[in-house]
């Protein structure tokens, strides 16, 4: 059984009912938060008005580390879990988010990478090599918002990835400068057609995570009632197919990584095809984000040297918007102007679903999480860095 004591799980649900955030932040508000934070840093203002250590008195061994990418993803966790009890300045973290936040017991910690692949890799590397933490038994919950393929998930949904795919690691052309038989301007590296497997492999193209841990996380998330809004429902109704026009749900599907935001059927189809190609048909293009492959690359390198356990990672992305418009709407409008309404429930559902997982980890630490949830599948990168043979990639 995934959870031994259902009555205890019910108590977690009850506890979470009082902790779900009611944050209401638009995309413009989120941009404003980042600009204001940058202004404060430039002018020497205090980012967080709590005590900050230059160095902690002892090494902290968290049970779970929450990974956020920007401030709206961070904020829901702070008050419910008391994460301003300890604030540790870690050299190498983002200049906008220089502190790790932990509860008083040091069981739950949180850091914010900053957005995009470079920030994610740099911040995560700094954290994993910090002498302030022992992370060998720590679980990492990567918890952020994302776009989504409306054929797989809808806004407000909570997605859990088994695979992370770096889709923009390709050659790029403007399609009108290609022969007429090319359907996309993206061609795998070392290939000369979109349907050819890449001839050059860098190592960060695909990561596979512990599916047994993912299944437990999905089970827990399914015990919650996900947030939704009237605005989100109204925009969903413009789609004439499911699951786009359905209420939010918990979905097992995979995340793709690119620094570029995109919108429209043509790019979405191209990246979907690449996701299937590079993973040998194993990964399902679903949620779209900027950081996860970069974060996981830093983590696989740290795991290879014993600093952390790669089987203790959950990638949870809540859906804030669709990667392509409904019929009759331009891709340009979909990305830049449409009132999709998904930001608010996506932020709320980070805590609703993720909080259930964190509380389960604390409740069942000794019996279930401390010994680890043994993976039944390959875990790691396309190179087999952590041992084993990947069930994707070019083969030997």
HELIX and SHEET records of a PDB file:
HELIX    1   1 UNK A    6  UNK A   17  1                                  12    
HELIX    2   2 UNK A   27  UNK A   42  1                                  16    
HELIX    3   3 UNK A   71  UNK A   80  1                                  10    
HELIX    4   4 UNK A  117  UNK A  128  1                                  12    
HELIX    5   5 UNK A  175  UNK A  177  5                                   3    
HELIX    6   6 UNK A  211  UNK A  221  1                                  11    
HELIX    7   7 UNK A  230  UNK A  236  1                                   7    
HELIX    8   8 UNK A  265  UNK A  278  1                                  14    
HELIX    9   9 UNK A  292  UNK A  304  1                                  13    
HELIX   10  10 UNK A  331  UNK A  336  1                                   6    
HELIX   11  11 UNK A  342  UNK A  363  1                                  22    
HELIX   12  12 UNK A  365  UNK A  369  3                                   5    
SHEET    1   A10 UNK A  86  UNK A  89  0                                        
SHEET    2   A10 UNK A  99  UNK A 102 -1                                        
SHEET    3   A10 UNK A 108  UNK A 112 -1                                        
SHEET    4   A10 UNK A  64  UNK A  68  1                                        
SHEET    5   A10 UNK A 139  UNK A 148  1                                        
SHEET    6   A10 UNK A 285  UNK A 289 -1                                        
SHEET    7   A10 UNK A 254  UNK A 257  1                                        
SHEET    8   A10 UNK A 163  UNK A 166  1                                        
SHEET    9   A10 UNK A 206  UNK A 208 -1                                        
SHEET   10   A10 UNK A 380  UNK A 381 -1                                        
SHEET    1   B 8 UNK A  86  UNK A  89  0                                        
SHEET    2   B 8 UNK A  99  UNK A 102 -1                                        
SHEET    3   B 8 UNK A 108  UNK A 112 -1                                        
SHEET    4   B 8 UNK A  64  UNK A  68  1                                        
SHEET    5   B 8 UNK A 139  UNK A 148  1                                        
SHEET    6   B 8 UNK A 313  UNK A 322  1                                        
SHEET    7   B 8 UNK A 158  UNK A 160 -1                                        
SHEET    8   B 8 UNK A 250  UNK A 252  1                                        
SHEET    1   C 2 UNK A 170  UNK A 172  0                                        
SHEET    2   C 2 UNK A 186  UNK A 188 -1                                        
END                                                                             
